[in-house]
Amino acid sequence: MELNATDTIVALSTAPGKAAVAMVRLSGPDAHAIVADHVRFAGKAKAFRHARARLGVLLEDGEKVLDQVLVLPFFAPRSYTGEALCEVHLHGSPWLVERAISLFCRRARAADPGEFTRRALQNGKLDLAQAEGVESLISARSAIAHDLAQRALRGEISSRVEQMRGRILRLLSLIEAELDFSQEEIEPHPAEDLLAEVGSMQETLERWISSYRLGRLVDGADVVLAGPPNAGKSTLMNALLGEERVIVSAEPGTTRDSISQSLSIGPLEVRLWDTAGLRDGGGDIEHMGMRHTRELLERADLVLALQPWNEPGLEEPGATNAVPVYTKMDQEGARTPSGSSGSGPRPVALSALSGRGIPELLKRIEEELVIHDVGDDMVVSQARHRQLLEAALEGLQRAAEALQADLDRSLVASDLRPAAEALGQIVGGFDLEEVLDGIFSRFCIGK
């Protein structure tokens, strides 16, 4: 997407559809003049003042009143985009919004997806990590997603990455000085000192990369209910959701296909999957359902492996992300099976019908997924960031190997440079239109 700074752009910046209020946003050199051409303001005519709202009426062809509107102007560079910007708040009739945009488009053009934020990036109001934080904040569906998006938007990711990049560049400058002034009898820095600094940076990058285990859950965690037919999967799903979402029957094989439903558990959004029971036999349709169940098990963030408390001959799940759940504990004589508290995963015993054990299961799901508190350290939630951190770590590992082997320091420098460049790409210290287009294509039109 080629940006033209001389264009004025316009778009609806609130959700489409009928609403009490809608907001149309314009940005660019003619934003204020275009709005002034179509709005007659109450009281004496006054020039726009920065961030001061004015009440007026939106006119069509200078005569027909379309709506009463509130206009909020911003002057460059003190706006979201860094340009002259104007917000027009009007009633949220879809026809009215479309008509207003059509009027403004006589001298402006419709914005591309993400173009407002991309202009903010181009004008230095945001860096790339912050721009990604904007999109994450709009899409946030859980407390963790909101918290991590706010961190990115505040510049916490950018600050930490730039600090790490600065450490690499300082180390690189020391080595470059040794190489450039080798004839000046500069004493080379001891390899063990350089290795200690590289090792410290490696530890930090490894910690950040490992945080992706939590950060990737901002898009929701897949929790799969698995087990044999009649283990109580559908009953448990209904109990967790608090509604009769799936059909429950004593007939084996009732659930033929996987059904998902979202709910919030602690700070996370979780997608619960009720699956076809795994067993021998069954018809073609049931086999298709079981095949889908196995596919879900392979990509699940957590598996709840259900089995009735009195079902004989069932082995506890061997997957590292599986929690054994003993069901139907409301039955007479129910007891947690012996041997279930050994070295394997700690089981949960419950009755979905009576509600016994449901709070404990919800707490356990949260414990298993949220492996640590977000805390003050950086948590990586963007796959792009993780890949670039891994590239930076790889460069540091090569530099460490070169130092350990006492190779020429120019080889060490050649490994440190790509590490610094990879970190720079996180905040946008590069010119790569294809990457930018991919990021901003995910934005809504009015952002």
C-alpha positions as CSV (number, residue, x, y, z in Angstrom):
1,M,0.0,0.0,0.0
2,E,1.6,3.2,-1.2
3,L,0.8,6.1,1.1
4,N,0.1,9.5,-0.4
5,A,0.5,12.2,2.3
6,T,-1.5,14.7,0.1
7,D,-4.6,12.6,0.3
8,T,-7.4,13.2,2.8
9,I,-9.0,9.9,3.8
10,V,-12.4,9.1,5.4
11,A,-13.9,6.1,7.0
12,L,-16.4,4.9,9.6
13,S,-14.4,4.2,12.7
14,T,-17.1,2.6,14.8
15,A,-18.7,-0.8,14.2
16,P,-20.9,-1.0,11.1
17,G,-24.7,-1.5,11.5
18,K,-27.4,0.3,13.4
19,A,-26.3,2.1,16.6
20,A,-27.1,5.0,18.8
21,V,-24.0,6.9,17.7
22,A,-21.5,6.4,14.9
23,M,-18.2,8.2,14.3
24,V,-16.8,9.1,10.9
25,R,-13.1,10.1,10.9
26,L,-11.2,12.1,8.3
27,S,-7.4,12.6,8.3
28,G,-5.2,14.6,5.9
29,P,-4.5,18.2,4.9
30,D,-8.1,19.0,3.9
31,A,-9.9,17.2,6.8
32,H,-11.0,20.4,8.6
33,A,-12.0,22.2,5.4
34,I,-14.1,19.3,4.1
35,V,-16.1,19.0,7.3
36,A,-16.6,22.8,7.5
37,D,-18.0,22.7,3.9
38,H,-20.8,20.3,5.0
39,V,-21.5,21.3,8.6
40,R,-23.3,24.5,9.8
41,F,-22.3,25.2,13.4
42,A,-24.5,26.6,16.1
43,G,-23.8,30.2,17.3
44,K,-21.3,32.6,15.9
45,A,-18.8,31.2,13.3
46,K,-15.6,30.4,15.0
47,A,-12.4,28.7,13.8
48,F,-11.8,25.1,14.9
49,R,-9.9,24.8,18.1
50,H,-7.8,21.7,18.9
51,A,-9.7,18.9,20.7
52,R,-12.7,21.2,21.3
53,A,-16.0,19.7,20.3
54,R,-18.5,21.8,18.3
55,L,-22.2,21.2,17.7
56,G,-23.7,21.6,14.3
57,V,-25.9,20.2,11.6
58,L,-24.8,18.1,8.6
59,L,-26.1,19.6,5.4
60,E,-26.5,18.0,2.0
61,D,-25.8,20.4,-0.9
62,G,-25.8,23.3,1.6
63,E,-29.5,23.1,2.3
64,K,-31.0,19.8,3.4
65,V,-30.4,18.9,7.0
66,L,-29.3,15.3,7.4
67,D,-28.5,15.2,11.1
68,Q,-27.3,17.0,14.2
69,V,-23.6,16.2,14.6
70,L,-20.8,16.8,17.0
71,V,-17.4,17.7,15.4
72,L,-14.2,17.1,17.2
73,P,-11.1,18.5,15.4
74,F,-7.4,17.8,16.1
75,F,-4.5,19.7,14.6
76,A,-1.2,18.2,13.4
77,P,0.9,16.9,14.9
78,R,-1.2,16.4,18.0
79,S,-3.6,13.9,16.5
80,Y,-3.7,10.1,16.3
81,T,-2.3,10.1,12.8
82,G,0.0,13.1,13.2
83,E,-2.0,15.0,10.6
84,A,-5.0,17.3,10.6
85,L,-7.8,15.0,11.8
86,C,-11.6,15.4,12.4
87,E,-14.1,13.2,14.0
88,V,-17.8,13.6,13.1
89,H,-20.2,12.0,15.6
90,L,-23.7,11.4,14.2
91,H,-26.6,9.1,14.8
92,G,-25.8,5.5,13.8
93,S,-28.3,4.9,11.0
94,P,-26.5,2.9,8.3
95,W,-28.1,5.0,5.6
96,L,-27.1,8.2,7.3
97,V,-23.5,7.1,7.8
98,E,-23.2,6.1,4.1
99,R,-24.7,9.4,3.0
100,A,-22.3,11.4,5.2
101,I,-19.3,9.4,3.9
102,S,-20.5,10.0,0.3
103,L,-20.6,13.7,0.9
104,F,-17.1,13.8,2.4
105,C,-15.7,11.6,-0.4
106,R,-16.4,14.4,-2.9
107,R,-13.0,15.8,-1.8
108,A,-11.6,12.8,0.1
109,R,-11.1,9.2,-0.6
110,A,-12.2,6.1,1.3
111,A,-9.4,4.8,3.6
112,D,-7.7,1.5,3.1
113,P,-7.7,-1.1,6.0
114,G,-5.4,0.2,8.7
115,E,-4.5,3.4,6.9
116,F,-5.1,5.7,9.9
117,T,-2.7,3.7,12.0
118,R,-0.3,3.3,9.2
119,R,-0.2,7.1,8.8
120,A,0.5,7.3,12.6
121,L,3.4,5.0,12.1
122,Q,4.7,6.9,9.1
123,N,4.5,10.2,11.0
124,G,6.3,8.9,14.1
125,K,3.3,8.7,16.4
126,L,3.7,5.0,16.9
127,D,6.3,2.3,16.1
128,L,5.4,-1.0,14.5
129,A,5.1,-2.9,17.8
130,Q,2.7,-0.2,19.1
131,A,0.7,-0.3,15.9
132,E,0.3,-4.1,16.3
133,G,-0.8,-3.4,19.9
134,V,-3.6,-1.2,18.5
135,E,-5.0,-4.1,16.4
136,S,-4.6,-6.5,19.4
137,L,-6.5,-4.1,21.7
138,I,-9.4,-3.9,19.3
139,S,-9.5,-7.7,19.0
140,A,-9.0,-8.4,22.7
141,R,-11.5,-10.9,24.1
142,S,-10.0,-11.6,27.5
143,A,-8.2,-10.0,30.4
144,I,-4.8,-11.3,29.3
145,A,-5.3,-10.2,25.7
146,H,-6.3,-6.7,26.9
147,D,-3.4,-6.4,29.3
148,L,-0.8,-7.5,26.7
149,A,-2.2,-5.2,24.1
150,Q,-2.1,-2.2,26.5
151,R,1.5,-3.0,27.2
152,A,2.4,-3.0,23.6
153,L,0.5,0.2,23.0
154,R,2.3,1.9,25.9
155,G,5.6,1.0,24.3
156,E,6.8,-1.6,26.8
157,I,7.7,-4.1,24.1
158,S,9.5,-1.4,22.1
159,S,11.4,-0.2,25.2
160,R,12.6,-3.7,26.2
161,V,13.5,-4.7,22.6
162,E,15.4,-1.4,22.1
163,Q,17.3,-1.9,25.3
164,M,18.4,-5.3,24.2
165,R,19.3,-4.1,20.8
166,G,21.3,-1.3,22.4
167,R,23.3,-3.9,24.4
168,I,24.1,-5.8,21.2
169,L,25.1,-2.6,19.5
170,R,27.4,-1.6,22.4
171,L,29.1,-5.0,22.3
172,L,29.4,-4.7,18.5
173,S,30.9,-1.2,18.8
174,L,33.6,-2.6,21.2
175,I,34.6,-5.3,18.7
176,E,34.4,-2.9,15.8
177,A,36.7,-0.5,17.6
178,E,39.2,-3.3,18.2
179,L,39.1,-4.1,14.5
180,D,39.3,-0.6,13.2
181,F,42.1,0.5,15.5
182,S,44.1,-2.7,15.7
183,Q,47.3,-0.7,15.0
184,E,46.7,1.6,17.9
185,E,47.6,-1.1,20.5
186,I,44.1,-1.2,21.9
187,E,43.9,-4.1,24.3
188,P,41.2,-6.6,23.1
189,H,38.5,-7.3,25.6
190,P,38.8,-10.7,27.3
191,A,36.7,-13.3,25.6
192,E,35.3,-14.4,28.9
193,D,33.9,-10.9,29.5
194,L,32.3,-10.8,26.1
195,L,30.9,-14.3,26.6
196,A,29.4,-13.3,29.9
197,E,27.5,-10.4,28.2
198,V,26.4,-12.6,25.3
199,G,25.2,-15.3,27.7
200,S,23.2,-12.8,29.8
201,M,21.5,-11.6,26.6
202,Q,20.8,-15.2,25.5
203,E,19.1,-15.9,28.8
204,T,16.8,-12.9,28.5
205,L,15.9,-13.8,24.9
206,E,15.2,-17.4,25.8
207,R,12.9,-16.2,28.6
208,W,11.0,-13.9,26.3
209,I,10.6,-16.6,23.7
210,S,9.3,-19.1,26.2
211,S,6.7,-16.6,27.3
212,Y,5.0,-17.2,23.9
213,R,3.5,-20.3,25.6
214,L,1.2,-17.9,27.5
215,G,1.2,-15.0,25.0
216,R,-0.3,-17.0,22.1
217,L,-3.3,-17.7,24.3
218,V,-4.5,-14.2,23.7
219,D,-6.5,-15.6,20.7
220,G,-8.1,-18.2,23.0
221,A,-7.2,-21.6,24.3
222,D,-8.5,-24.9,22.9
223,V,-9.7,-27.2,25.7
224,V,-10.8,-30.6,24.4
225,L,-13.2,-32.9,26.3
226,A,-12.2,-36.4,25.3
227,G,-12.9,-39.9,26.4
228,P,-15.0,-43.0,25.6
229,P,-18.8,-42.8,24.8
230,N,-21.0,-42.0,27.8
231,A,-18.1,-40.6,29.8
232,G,-20.1,-37.5,30.5
233,K,-18.4,-35.1,28.0
234,S,-21.6,-33.4,26.8
235,T,-23.0,-33.2,30.3
236,L,-19.8,-31.6,31.5
237,M,-19.8,-29.1,28.7
238,N,-23.3,-28.0,29.5
239,A,-22.4,-27.7,33.1
240,L,-19.3,-25.5,32.3
241,L,-21.4,-23.3,30.0
242,G,-24.3,-23.1,32.3
243,E,-26.8,-23.9,29.6
244,E,-28.0,-26.9,27.5
245,R,-25.7,-26.3,24.6
246,V,-25.3,-30.0,23.4
247,I,-27.6,-33.0,23.4
248,V,-27.1,-35.5,26.2
249,S,-28.2,-39.1,25.8
250,A,-27.4,-42.5,27.3
251,E,-27.0,-43.9,23.8
252,P,-23.4,-44.4,22.9
253,G,-22.2,-42.3,19.9
254,T,-24.8,-39.5,20.3
255,T,-22.1,-36.9,19.7
256,R,-21.0,-37.5,16.1
257,D,-19.2,-34.3,15.4
258,S,-17.1,-31.8,17.4
259,I,-19.0,-28.8,18.9
260,S,-17.2,-25.8,20.3
261,Q,-18.4,-22.9,22.5
262,S,-16.4,-20.1,24.1
263,L,-16.4,-18.9,27.7
264,S,-14.2,-16.9,30.0
265,I,-12.1,-18.8,32.6
266,G,-10.1,-16.5,34.8
267,P,-8.2,-14.1,32.5
268,L,-8.5,-16.3,29.4
269,E,-11.0,-16.9,26.7
270,V,-11.4,-20.7,26.3
271,R,-12.9,-22.7,23.4
272,L,-14.4,-25.8,24.8
273,W,-14.7,-28.7,22.4
274,D,-17.2,-31.6,23.0
275,T,-16.0,-34.5,20.9
276,A,-17.1,-37.8,19.6
277,G,-16.3,-40.6,22.0
278,L,-13.3,-42.8,21.1
279,R,-14.1,-46.5,20.9
280,D,-13.9,-49.5,18.6
281,G,-16.7,-50.1,16.2
282,G,-19.4,-47.6,15.1
283,G,-20.6,-46.6,11.7
284,D,-18.9,-44.5,9.0
285,I,-20.3,-41.2,10.4
286,E,-19.1,-42.0,13.9
287,H,-15.6,-42.9,12.5
288,M,-15.5,-39.5,10.8
289,G,-16.3,-37.9,14.2
290,M,-13.6,-39.9,15.9
291,R,-11.0,-38.9,13.3
292,H,-11.9,-35.2,13.9
293,T,-11.5,-35.8,17.7
294,R,-8.0,-37.1,17.2
295,E,-7.1,-34.1,15.1
296,L,-8.3,-31.8,17.8
297,L,-6.3,-33.7,20.4
298,E,-3.1,-33.1,18.5
299,R,-3.6,-29.3,18.5
300,A,-5.3,-28.9,21.9
301,D,-3.8,-26.5,24.5
302,L,-5.4,-28.7,27.2
303,V,-7.1,-32.1,27.1
304,L,-9.7,-33.0,29.8
305,A,-9.5,-36.8,29.6
306,L,-12.9,-38.0,31.0
307,Q,-13.7,-41.4,32.4
308,P,-16.4,-42.6,34.7
309,W,-15.1,-43.3,38.2
310,N,-16.2,-47.0,38.0
311,E,-15.2,-47.7,34.4
312,P,-12.7,-50.6,34.5
313,G,-9.5,-51.0,32.4
314,L,-9.0,-47.4,31.4
315,E,-5.5,-46.0,31.4
316,E,-4.8,-42.5,32.6
317,P,-3.9,-40.2,29.7
318,G,-0.2,-40.1,28.8
319,A,-0.2,-36.7,27.0
320,T,1.7,-34.0,28.9
321,N,-1.2,-31.5,28.4
322,A,-3.9,-33.9,29.6
323,V,-5.8,-33.7,33.0
324,P,-7.6,-36.9,34.1
325,V,-11.2,-36.1,35.1
326,Y,-13.3,-38.7,36.9
327,T,-17.0,-38.2,36.2
328,K,-20.4,-39.3,37.6
329,M,-19.3,-38.9,41.3
330,D,-23.0,-38.4,42.2
331,Q,-23.6,-42.1,41.9
332,E,-24.0,-44.2,45.0
333,G,-20.7,-45.5,46.3
334,A,-18.7,-43.2,44.1
335,R,-15.1,-42.8,45.1
336,T,-11.9,-41.5,43.4
337,P,-10.2,-44.6,41.9
338,S,-7.2,-45.8,43.8
339,G,-3.8,-45.1,42.4
340,S,-5.0,-41.9,40.8
341,S,-2.7,-39.7,42.9
342,G,0.6,-41.3,41.9
343,S,3.3,-39.7,39.8
344,G,0.9,-38.8,36.9
345,P,-1.2,-35.7,36.5
346,R,-3.3,-34.8,39.5
347,P,-6.9,-35.9,38.7
348,V,-10.2,-34.0,39.3
349,A,-13.3,-35.8,40.5
350,L,-16.6,-34.3,39.8
351,S,-20.3,-34.6,39.1
352,A,-21.6,-32.5,36.2
353,L,-25.2,-33.1,37.3
354,S,-24.8,-31.9,40.9
355,G,-22.1,-29.4,40.2
356,R,-19.7,-31.1,42.6
357,G,-16.1,-30.5,41.5
358,I,-16.9,-27.9,38.8
359,P,-15.2,-25.0,40.6
360,E,-12.2,-27.1,41.2
361,L,-12.1,-28.0,37.5
362,L,-12.3,-24.4,36.4
363,K,-9.5,-23.4,38.7
364,R,-7.4,-26.4,37.4
365,I,-8.0,-25.3,33.7
366,E,-6.7,-21.8,34.6
367,E,-3.7,-23.2,36.4
368,E,-2.7,-25.5,33.5
369,L,-3.0,-22.8,30.9
370,V,-1.7,-19.8,32.7
371,I,1.7,-21.2,33.6
372,H,2.8,-18.0,35.3
373,D,1.5,-14.6,36.0
374,V,2.1,-12.0,33.4
375,G,4.1,-10.0,35.9
376,D,6.4,-7.2,34.8
377,D,8.5,-9.2,32.3
378,M,7.8,-9.1,28.6
379,V,5.3,-11.6,27.3
380,V,5.4,-12.3,23.5
381,S,2.0,-12.7,21.9
382,Q,2.9,-12.0,18.2
383,A,4.2,-14.9,16.2
384,R,6.2,-12.4,14.2
385,H,8.0,-11.2,17.3
386,R,8.8,-14.7,18.4
387,Q,10.3,-15.5,15.0
388,L,12.5,-12.4,15.1
389,L,13.6,-13.1,18.7
390,E,14.5,-16.6,17.7
391,A,16.6,-15.1,14.8
392,A,18.3,-12.7,17.2
393,L,19.0,-15.6,19.6
394,E,20.5,-17.7,16.8
395,G,22.9,-14.8,16.0
396,L,24.0,-14.5,19.6
397,Q,24.5,-18.3,19.8
398,R,26.8,-18.2,16.7
399,A,28.7,-15.2,18.3
400,A,29.2,-17.2,21.5
401,E,30.5,-20.2,19.6
402,A,32.9,-18.0,17.7
403,L,34.2,-16.5,21.0
404,Q,34.6,-19.9,22.6
405,A,36.5,-21.1,19.6
406,D,38.7,-17.9,19.7
407,L,37.9,-17.2,16.1
408,D,38.7,-13.8,14.5
409,R,36.6,-11.1,16.1
410,S,35.3,-10.0,12.7
411,L,33.3,-13.3,12.6
412,V,31.9,-12.4,16.0
413,A,30.8,-9.0,14.7
414,S,29.2,-10.6,11.6
415,D,27.0,-12.7,13.9
416,L,26.0,-9.8,16.1
417,R,24.8,-7.6,13.3
418,P,21.9,-9.8,12.1
419,A,20.9,-10.2,15.8
420,A,20.6,-6.5,16.1
421,E,18.8,-6.2,12.8
422,A,16.2,-8.9,13.8
423,L,15.4,-6.9,17.0
424,G,15.1,-3.7,15.0
425,Q,12.5,-5.3,12.8
426,I,10.2,-5.8,15.8
427,V,9.8,-2.0,16.2
428,G,10.0,-1.2,12.5
429,G,13.6,-0.1,12.1
430,F,13.6,-1.2,8.5
431,D,11.8,-0.6,5.2
432,L,9.9,-3.7,4.2
433,E,6.6,-2.8,2.5
434,E,5.5,-6.5,2.1
435,V,5.6,-7.0,5.9
436,L,3.8,-3.7,6.6
437,D,1.0,-4.6,4.1
438,G,0.5,-8.0,5.8
439,I,0.2,-6.4,9.2
440,F,-2.1,-3.5,8.3
441,S,-4.4,-5.7,6.2
442,R,-5.7,-7.2,9.4
443,F,-7.0,-3.8,10.6
444,C,-10.5,-2.6,10.2
445,I,-11.1,0.2,7.6
446,G,-11.6,3.0,10.1
447,K,-8.4,2.3,12.1
